[in-house]
Structure formats: structure tokens, C-alpha cells
Amino acid sequence: MLRNLKEAVFPLPATEEHNMAYKIIDRCVCCHTCATNCPVEAITFQGSQYWIDPEVCISCGTCAPLCPQSIIEDQDAPKTA
């Protein structure tokens, strides 16, 4: 039996083989869009901005295109100059 949506969508545990790809950088304006749209509730408010919990995140990418500030970065994407 599945314990949560994370198991259903991405059954591998968050280990060295599966690292969270997304990160919210320092310019977060706390609009709540990422947190309210995360399918596994991996995004929570920490200190002065939102934070993605690597133990919960399934790297689905739902949050990144929804961010109005475009500050959720795909850590696995090639860096452009």
C-alpha cells in the first residue's frame, strides 16, 4: 500500500543516487505559489523564505515554471553564461 503521493510518483528514496534537483534562491518574495502547488508538500516556509525539503521533493519540476520571480533553479540543468 502506498503511504503517500511521493511513493506513487517517484518510488525511489531521496539518496545519493537521487538528489533533489530544485533550489529556491535568495530572492524569494514569499508569494506562496510554489508551496501551494507542490504535489508532495515539499516546500515550506523557513526563516524569511520558502525552502524545498530534499527528503520530500520528488524533483517533478512543478514549482519552477510557476514561480513569478523565476528563482527556483534546476540544479541539474546546464549553466549558461
Summary of the structure (lengths in Angstrom):
residues: 81
radius of gyration: 12.8
end to end distance: 46.2
largest distance: 46.2
contacts: 183
relative contact order: 0.27
helix: 17%
strand: 17%
